[in-house]
Amino acid sequence: MLNATVNEAQSKAIIHREGPMLVLAGPGSGKTLVITQRIKYLIEEHQVKPENILVITFTKAAALEMQKRFLAMTENRFYPVCFGTFHAIFFQILKQTYSFDTSSIIRESQKKTLIKEVIQAIPEQLKQQNEQSCVLWKEQEETGEEIQRLLSEISKVKNCGISPREYKSEVISSQIFDYIYQEYNRKMTMSKKVDFDDMVLLCYQLLKQRPDVIRLWQERFQYILIDEFQDINPLQYKIIQMLARPQNNLFIVGDDDQAIYGFRGSDPEIMLHFQEDYPNAEQVLLNINYRSKSDIVESASRLIQHNKKRFEKQVLAQNTDKDGVRVCYFESRQEQSKSIVSLIQQYMKQKGAQYKDIALIYRTNTHATIMAEKLLKEKIPFRMKEKTGNIYDSVVAKDIIAYLQYALYQKDIRAFYRIMNRPVRYIRRDTVPMKTFTMQELIRNNQDKSYVIQNIIQFYKHLKFIKGMSPYAAINFIRKGIGYDEYLREKAKEIGASFQKWEEELQLLQESAANFDTLEEWLFYIEHYEEELEHGKKEKEDAVHIVTMHGSKGLEWPVVIIPDVNEGHVPHKKAVTDEELEEERRMFFVAMTRAKEKLFLFSVKEKEAGNILPSRYIYEFTHLDEALH
């Protein structure tokens, strides 16, 4: 029996019997209900054995939630349906054939250690042939960010099934990327370890080479249901196609408008061309949104229609109210932050209001971390689902901190070494005393070079000037008065790095510094930053959610605030090609459609002294010319 609450489109999907089916399921359209009801329908109405049904999700949490919902629907009657992620299913196949166990899977920390060992062992000849790439690596490896980016690129190459020589790395030269890729895999093999991407590749090779093994699993899984199909990558798809033969009882559910994982190899084109691979596949659109107010649904729909590569959809909201969307503009990010705090405080004055009703959704983790600092200061409870980086650990942050520490205390020799030639002052390291010293001592050691003496005198004047400033003003003076920005701009040209990235990090530092009155207070905060943030991030029953656009997928809240809806941020400045811009638009669509009752979109007008534009996406869904002025 079907649930009486299902609509016509949901019913059509649930009672589909044999062969392939594509279910287009937009935000809030009840796709989990459809999947769980279909499983129940297959078992109870068509006597399909539960053990012959495979349900695949993209995360362990989603698999557990799906299983929990199914159990509730069947009143906890046990049916041995297989729920799992792609990796869990592939591991199960490999385990049975190759006797793998969990110790065979390399941990994230081990991967990072391994890749660092490979980098350190790059042959000198290869380094010399790719000198600029290696210099860039040396400059940025302090943050650990490039390590993670490199591992992501290796993952993408494996998932797309391409040669590392064909891949253009954004981190290092093609030659060095190929070397690191090959060495990384060789060391993995030697240590008898596999990563999650290897499991996919090994599983594909196994099923291709062993007809007996593929037949075994084809007989076991005669009905395959896949959630979030838009996130599938080419290699995963090939395996699923093999497992589904010959019946091709492949029931895929997804939304091409929510395909946001291109960076890890996901390919929305697979879903778009599904009916070319399976010409007899039926298609159904779940066309009612049960989550959001109608103007939220309409705004998001107008936005996503600007993407060319997508299925056309007409989605209606069950809730016909039209007071859900508000776009706000601010003169500065500080004003924006104050408004966010005020909005949360005002909301909490309402009867029955809870902090957990509110989500702040950011494009990047770094901006999310800055807002977390503000909520800490205002004693507003929050939780952060995703791991965040330490903004005070970057190369430029360490330079700024060294300036402030040395200006205050003039004791830390390492701090002096770090900043003495940033910008260049031609101070040689062998002229700097090995212990605490005065300006006069340093001048004496450089008395044969008058231009260096002038630089030293000017340097100490600047340090004295900084000492009496607020943190915000001090950073601004270091950047503009001392010439640190210009130094970075020239350095970026020299090594082929991105000045924009460094500039953004400096702006975020200034934003953080604006919350403090004295240098001592800010430096003390930085020193205890990790423990403060971890204390603030601790799971609380009632807390504001701070997430990235990627992390918000699959979630919903009554109130959603999306700050920094500006060009260069949304869409991200790295998005250049049509494909990248379409994925950025899909990401913004996902963030907008998390809102049930209220959606606030905040945009800033000023970026220090220069104007910045609101995001083009605001214009696309509002159709207002003034949105760009």
C-alpha positions in Angstrom: 0.0 0.0 0.0 1.2 3.5 -0.9 1.4 6.2 1.7 -1.8 8.3 1.3 0.3 11.6 1.3 2.3 10.9 -1.8 1.5 13.1 -4.9 1.0 11.9 -8.4 4.6 12.2 -9.5 5.9 10.5 -6.4 3.4 7.7 -6.9 4.6 7.1 -10.5 8.2 6.8 -9.3 7.4 4.5 -6.4 5.3 1.9 -8.4 7.7 1.8 -11.3 8.3 -2.0 -11.8 11.2 -3.0 -14.2 14.0 -1.4 -16.1 15.7 2.0 -15.7 14.1 5.1 -14.3 15.4 8.7 -13.9 13.7 10.6 -11.1 14.4 14.3 -11.1 14.1 15.4 -7.5 14.7 19.0 -6.6 15.1 20.5 -3.1 12.4 19.6 -0.7 10.5 17.3 -3.1 10.4 14.2 -0.9 13.0 12.1 -2.6 13.8 10.1 0.5 10.1 9.3 0.9 10.1 8.1 -2.7 13.1 5.8 -2.3 12.0 4.3 1.0 8.4 3.8 -0.3 9.7 2.2 -3.4 11.8 -0.3 -1.5 8.7 -1.2 0.6 6.6 -1.5 -2.5 9.0 -3.8 -4.3 9.2 -6.1 -1.3 5.5 -6.1 -0.3 3.7 -5.8 -3.7 6.2 -7.5 -6.0 7.7 -10.0 -3.6 11.3 -8.9 -4.4 13.7 -10.4 -2.0 15.1 -7.7 0.3 18.6 -9.0 -0.1 18.4 -8.4 -3.8 17.9 -4.7 -3.3 20.9 -2.3 -3.1 20.5 1.3 -2.0 23.5 3.6 -2.6 24.1 7.0 -1.0 27.1 9.3 -1.1 27.7 9.6 2.7 27.6 7.2 5.6 25.2 9.5 7.4 22.8 9.6 4.5 22.9 5.7 4.3 22.1 5.4 8.0 19.3 8.0 7.8 17.8 6.2 4.8 17.9 2.9 6.6 16.4 4.5 9.7 13.5 6.1 7.7 12.9 2.7 6.0 12.7 0.9 9.3 10.3 3.4 10.7 8.1 3.0 7.6 8.0 -0.8 8.0 7.4 -0.5 11.8 10.9 -1.9 12.5 10.3 -5.1 10.7 13.7 -6.4 9.7 14.4 -6.6 5.9 18.0 -7.3 4.9 18.1 -4.5 2.3 21.7 -3.4 1.6 22.2 0.3 2.4 25.7 1.8 1.9 27.9 4.3 0.2 29.8 3.6 -3.0 33.0 3.0 -1.1 31.3 0.6 1.4 29.8 -1.5 -1.4 33.0 -1.6 -3.4 35.0 -2.5 -0.2 32.5 -5.3 0.4 33.2 -6.7 -3.1 37.0 -6.4 -2.7 36.9 -7.9 0.8 35.2 -11.0 -0.4 37.7 -11.5 -3.3 41.0 -10.1 -1.9 40.4 -10.6 1.9 40.8 -6.9 2.5 40.1 -5.5 6.0 39.8 -2.1 7.5 43.5 -2.0 8.2 44.1 -2.0 4.4 42.6 1.5 4.1 45.1 4.4 4.6 44.1 7.1 7.0 44.0 10.8 6.1 47.0 11.6 8.4 49.0 8.8 6.8 48.2 10.1 3.3 49.6 13.5 4.2 52.7 12.0 5.7 53.2 9.9 2.7 52.8 12.7 0.2 55.2 14.9 2.2 57.8 12.1 2.0 57.4 11.9 -1.8 57.7 15.7 -2.1 60.9 15.8 -0.1 62.4 13.1 -2.3 61.8 14.9 -5.6 65.1 14.5 -7.6 67.2 17.6 -7.8 67.3 17.4 -11.6 63.5 17.5 -11.8 63.4 20.4 -9.4 65.9 22.4 -11.5 63.8 21.7 -14.7 60.7 23.0 -12.9 62.3 25.7 -10.7 59.4 28.1 -10.6 57.0 25.4 -9.6 59.3 24.2 -6.8 59.8 27.8 -5.5 56.0 28.3 -5.4 55.7 25.0 -3.5 58.4 26.0 -1.0 56.7 29.4 -0.4 53.2 27.9 0.3 53.8 24.6 2.0 53.9 26.1 5.5 50.1 26.3 5.4 49.4 22.6 4.5 46.8 23.9 2.2 48.7 22.9 -0.9 49.2 19.4 0.4 45.4 19.0 0.6 44.9 20.5 -2.8 47.5 18.1 -4.3 45.7 15.1 -2.7 42.4 16.3 -4.1 44.0 16.5 -7.6 45.3 12.9 -7.3 41.8 11.8 -6.2 40.3 13.6 -9.2 42.7 11.9 -11.7 41.8 8.5 -10.2 38.1 9.0 -10.2 38.0 10.3 -13.8 40.1 7.4 -15.0 42.6 9.7 -16.8 46.4 9.6 -17.0 48.3 11.9 -14.6 50.2 13.2 -17.7 47.0 14.5 -19.2 46.0 16.4 -16.1 46.9 20.1 -15.6 47.6 20.6 -11.9 46.9 24.0 -10.3 49.5 23.4 -7.6 52.7 22.3 -9.4 54.0 21.6 -12.9 52.7 18.7 -15.0 56.1 16.9 -14.8 56.3 17.1 -11.0 52.6 16.1 -10.6 53.2 13.0 -12.7 56.3 12.1 -10.6 54.4 12.6 -7.3 51.4 10.7 -8.5 53.4 7.7 -9.6 55.6 7.7 -6.4 52.6 8.1 -4.2 50.9 5.0 -5.7 54.2 3.0 -5.6 54.6 3.7 -1.9 51.0 2.8 -1.3 51.5 -0.5 -3.0 54.7 -1.2 -1.1 52.9 -0.6 2.2 49.9 -2.7 1.1 47.5 0.2 1.6 44.7 1.5 -0.5 42.8 4.8 -0.4 39.1 5.2 -1.2 39.8 6.1 -4.8 41.9 3.0 -5.2 39.0 0.9 -4.1 36.9 2.2 -7.0 39.6 1.5 -9.5 40.4 -2.0 -8.1 36.7 -2.9 -8.0 36.3 -1.8 -11.6 39.3 -3.9 -12.7 38.1 -6.9 -10.7 34.6 -6.9 -12.2 36.0 -6.4 -15.7 38.5 -9.2 -15.5 36.5 -11.8 -13.5 33.2 -12.9 -15.2 32.5 -15.2 -12.2 32.7 -12.4 -9.7 30.5 -10.0 -11.7 27.9 -12.7 -12.1 27.8 -13.3 -8.4 27.1 -9.7 -7.6 24.7 -9.2 -10.5 22.6 -12.1 -9.0 22.9 -10.6 -5.6 21.8 -7.0 -6.5 19.0 -7.2 -9.0 17.5 -3.8 -8.1 19.8 -0.8 -7.6 18.6 2.5 -6.3 21.0 5.5 -6.2 20.4 8.7 -4.3 22.1 12.0 -5.3 23.0 10.5 -8.7 24.2 13.9 -10.0 27.3 13.5 -7.8 28.5 10.3 -9.5 31.9 10.1 -11.2 32.7 8.3 -14.4 34.4 5.3 -12.8 31.6 4.7 -10.3 29.1 4.9 -13.1 30.9 2.2 -15.1 30.8 -0.1 -12.1 27.1 0.5 -11.5 26.4 -0.2 -15.2 28.2 -3.5 -14.9 26.4 -4.5 -11.7 23.0 -3.6 -13.1 23.2 -5.9 -16.2 21.3 -7.6 -17.7 18.0 -6.4 -16.2 19.1 -2.8 -15.8 16.8 -2.3 -12.9 18.5 1.0 -12.2 16.5 3.6 -10.3 18.4 6.8 -10.1 17.3 9.8 -8.1 18.9 13.2 -8.2 18.9 16.9 -9.2 21.3 18.1 -11.9 20.9 21.6 -10.5 22.6 20.4 -7.3 25.7 18.9 -8.9 28.5 20.8 -6.9 31.3 18.3 -6.6 33.2 18.8 -9.9 36.4 19.4 -7.9 36.4 15.8 -6.8 35.6 14.3 -10.2 31.7 14.2 -10.2 30.3 14.7 -13.7 26.7 16.1 -14.0 26.8 15.2 -17.8 26.4 11.5 -16.8 22.9 12.3 -15.5 22.1 14.6 -18.4 22.9 11.7 -20.9 21.4 8.9 -18.8 18.6 8.4 -21.3 21.1 8.1 -24.1 22.7 5.2 -22.3 19.3 3.7 -21.5 16.9 4.8 -24.3 14.0 2.9 -22.7 14.4 4.7 -19.3 11.3 6.4 -17.9 11.6 9.8 -16.5 9.6 11.6 -13.8 9.9 15.0 -12.2 9.0 15.5 -8.5 7.5 18.9 -9.2 6.3 20.0 -5.7 8.6 21.6 -3.2 7.4 20.9 0.4 10.2 22.8 2.1 10.2 26.5 1.2 8.0 29.5 0.7 7.0 30.2 -2.9 9.2 33.3 -3.4 12.3 31.3 -2.2 11.4 28.5 -4.8 10.7 31.1 -7.5 13.9 33.1 -6.9 16.1 29.9 -6.9 14.3 28.7 -10.1 14.9 32.0 -11.9 18.6 31.9 -10.9 19.3 28.3 -12.1 17.5 28.9 -15.4 20.6 30.8 -16.4 22.5 27.5 -16.6 22.5 26.0 -20.1 23.4 22.4 -19.4 20.4 21.2 -17.3 17.0 19.6 -17.4 14.2 22.1 -17.8 11.9 21.9 -14.8 8.7 23.6 -13.6 8.6 23.3 -9.8 5.8 24.6 -7.6 5.9 25.4 -3.8 3.2 23.9 -1.6 3.6 27.0 0.7 2.2 29.9 -1.3 3.6 32.7 1.1 5.8 35.3 -0.6 7.6 37.0 2.2 10.7 34.7 2.4 13.5 36.5 0.4 15.3 39.7 1.4 18.4 41.2 -0.2 20.5 43.6 1.9 23.5 45.8 1.0 26.1 47.1 3.4 28.9 49.6 3.1 31.5 47.3 4.8 31.9 43.8 6.0 32.0 45.1 9.5 28.5 46.5 9.0 27.4 43.2 7.5 28.7 41.3 10.6 27.0 43.6 13.0 23.7 43.1 11.1 24.1 39.3 11.2 24.5 39.5 15.0 21.6 41.9 15.3 19.4 39.7 13.1 20.2 36.6 15.3 19.5 38.5 18.5 16.2 39.9 17.1 15.1 36.5 16.0 15.7 35.0 19.4 13.2 37.5 21.0 10.4 35.7 19.2 8.3 33.2 21.1 9.6 29.7 20.6 12.7 30.8 18.7 15.8 28.6 18.8 19.4 29.3 17.7 19.4 26.0 15.8 16.7 27.4 13.5 19.4 29.7 11.9 22.2 28.8 9.4 25.0 31.0 8.1 26.1 29.7 4.8 29.5 30.7 3.4 31.2 30.0 0.1 34.5 29.2 1.9 35.5 27.9 5.3 37.8 30.9 5.9 35.0 33.4 5.9 32.9 31.1 8.1 35.8 31.1 10.6 35.8 34.9 10.8 32.1 35.0 11.6 32.6 32.3 14.2 35.0 34.7 16.0 32.3 37.4 16.1 29.7 35.0 17.5 32.2 33.9 20.2 32.7 37.5 21.2 28.9 38.1 21.3 28.4 34.9 23.3 26.0 33.5 20.6 26.3 29.6 20.6 27.2 28.1 17.3 28.3 24.8 15.8 30.6 24.1 12.8 30.1 20.8 11.0 33.3 21.2 8.8 36.9 21.3 9.8 38.2 24.8 9.5 41.7 26.0 8.8 43.6 28.4 11.1 43.7 31.8 9.3 46.6 32.8 11.6 48.7 30.0 10.2 49.2 31.4 6.7 52.5 32.8 5.4 51.2 36.4 5.4 49.5 36.1 8.8 52.8 34.9 10.3 54.6 37.9 8.7 52.0 40.4 10.2 52.1 38.7 13.6 56.0 38.9 13.5 55.8 42.6 12.8 53.5 43.2 15.8 55.4 41.0 18.2 58.7 42.6 17.3 57.2 46.1 17.4 55.9 45.5 21.0 58.8 43.6 22.5 61.9 43.6 20.2 63.1 40.3 21.7 62.1 37.5 19.4 65.1 37.1 17.0 63.0 34.7 14.8 60.4 37.3 14.3 63.1 39.8 13.3 64.6 37.4 10.7 61.1 36.9 9.3 60.3 40.5 8.6 63.7 42.2 8.2 63.5 41.9 4.4 59.8 41.9 3.9 59.9 44.4 2.1 63.5 44.2 1.0 65.9 46.3 3.2 69.1 44.5 2.2 69.8 43.5 5.8 72.1 40.4 5.7 71.5 37.7 8.2 75.1 37.5 9.3 75.0 41.1 10.4 72.1 40.4 12.9 73.3 39.5 16.4 72.4 36.0 17.7 70.7 37.3 20.9 68.5 40.3 21.8 70.1 43.5 20.3 69.5 47.2 19.9 69.1 49.3 16.7 72.6 50.8 17.4 74.2 47.3 17.5 72.6 46.4 14.1 73.7 49.7 12.6 77.3 49.1 13.8 77.3 45.8 12.1 76.3 47.5 8.8 78.4 50.6 9.1 80.0 50.0 5.7 76.7 50.3 3.9 75.0 53.7 4.3 71.8 52.7 2.4 71.3 49.8 4.7 71.7 52.0 7.8 69.0 54.4 6.4 66.7 51.4 5.9 67.4 50.2 9.5 66.6 53.6 10.9 63.4 53.8 8.9 62.5 50.3 9.9 62.8 51.1 13.6 60.7 54.3 13.2 58.0 52.2 11.6 58.1 49.7 14.5 57.8 52.5 17.0 54.9 53.9 15.1 53.1 50.5 15.0 53.5 50.0 18.7 51.0 52.8 19.5 48.4 51.7 17.0 45.2 49.6 17.2 45.6 46.2 15.5 43.4 47.2 12.5 45.4 50.4 11.9 48.7 48.6 12.5 48.0 46.0 9.8 46.9 48.8 7.4 50.1 50.7 8.0 52.2 47.6 7.5 50.4 46.9 4.2 50.3 50.5 2.8 52.8 52.6 4.8 55.6 50.1 5.0 54.9 48.6 1.6 54.1 45.0 2.5 51.4 44.7 -0.2 53.8 46.0 -2.9 56.4 43.5 -1.7 53.8 40.6 -2.0 52.7 41.8 -5.4 56.3 41.7 -6.7 56.9 38.3 -5.0 53.8 36.9 -6.7 55.1 38.0 -10.1 58.5 36.5 -9.4 57.3 33.0 -8.4 54.0 32.8 -10.4 51.8 32.9 -7.3 48.5 34.6 -6.7 48.6 38.0 -5.1 44.8 38.0 -4.9 44.9 35.0 -2.5 47.4 36.8 -0.2 45.4 40.1 -0.5 42.2 38.2 0.7 44.1 36.7 3.6 45.3 40.2 4.7 41.7 41.6 4.5 40.4 38.8 6.6 43.2 39.4 9.2 42.2 43.1 9.3 38.5 42.1 9.8 39.5 39.9 12.7 41.8 42.6 14.2 39.0 45.2 14.0 37.4 43.4 17.0 40.3 44.3 19.3 41.5 47.6 20.8 45.1 46.8 21.6 47.9 44.8 19.9 48.5 42.8 23.2 44.8 41.8 23.3 44.8 40.6 19.7 48.1 38.7 20.0 46.9 37.0 23.1 43.7 36.0 21.3 45.7 34.5 18.3 47.9 32.6 20.7 44.8 30.9 22.2 42.8 30.9 19.0 42.6 27.1 18.5 41.4 26.3 22.0 38.9 29.2 21.9 37.4 28.1 18.6 37.3 24.5 19.6 35.5 25.5 22.8 33.0 27.5 20.7 32.5 24.7 18.2 31.6 22.1 20.8 28.3 20.4 20.0 25.5 22.3 21.6 21.9 21.2 21.5 20.8 24.7 20.5 23.2 26.7 18.4 23.5 28.6 15.1 24.9 26.5 12.3 27.9 27.8 10.4 28.4 25.8 7.2 29.9 26.2 3.7 27.7 25.9 0.6 29.2 22.4 0.0 28.5 21.4 3.6 24.9 22.7 3.5 23.8 20.2 0.9 21.0 17.9 2.1 20.2 20.1 5.1 17.4 22.7 5.8 16.7 25.5 8.3 13.8 27.9 8.9 16.2 30.9 8.5 19.2 31.0 6.2 21.7 33.9 5.9 24.2 34.0 3.0 26.8 36.7 3.6 29.3 38.1 1.1 27.2 37.6 -2.0 29.7 39.6 -4.1 31.7 39.1 -7.3 34.9 37.2 -6.6 33.3 35.4 -3.8 30.0 34.2 -5.3 30.9 33.2 -7.9 34.4 32.5 -6.7 37.2 34.4 -8.4 38.8 31.1 -9.6 35.7 30.2 -11.6 36.5 31.3 -15.2 35.1 28.8 -17.7 31.4 28.4 -18.5 31.5 25.0 -16.7 33.0 26.5 -13.6 30.5 29.4 -13.5 27.6 27.0 -13.9 28.8 24.9 -11.0 29.2 28.1 -8.9 25.6 29.0 -9.8 24.5 25.5 -8.8 26.3 25.9 -5.5 24.5 29.2 -4.8 21.2 27.5 -5.8 21.8 24.8 -3.2 22.5 27.4 -0.5 19.3 29.4 -1.3 17.1 26.3 -1.3 18.2 25.3 2.3 15.8 28.1 3.6 12.3 27.1 4.6 10.9 30.4 5.8 13.4 33.3 5.5 16.3 33.7 3.2 18.6 36.7 3.7 21.2 37.5 1.1 23.9 40.0 2.2 26.2 41.9 -0.1 29.0 44.4 0.7 29.6 47.6 -1.3 33.2 48.4 -0.2 36.4 46.5 -0.3 38.8 48.7 1.6 39.1 51.8 -0.7 37.7 50.2 -3.9 34.2 49.4 -4.9 33.1 45.8 -5.4 30.0 44.6 -7.1 27.2 42.5 -5.8 27.1 39.0 -7.3 25.7 38.7 -10.8 23.5 36.0 -9.3 21.5 38.6 -7.4 20.7 40.3 -10.7 19.8 37.0 -12.3 17.0 36.1 -9.9 15.8 39.6 -9.1 15.8 41.0 -12.7 16.6 44.4 -11.3 19.1 46.6 -13.0 19.8 48.5 -9.8 21.1 45.3 -8.2 24.4 46.0 -9.9 24.7 49.6 -8.7 
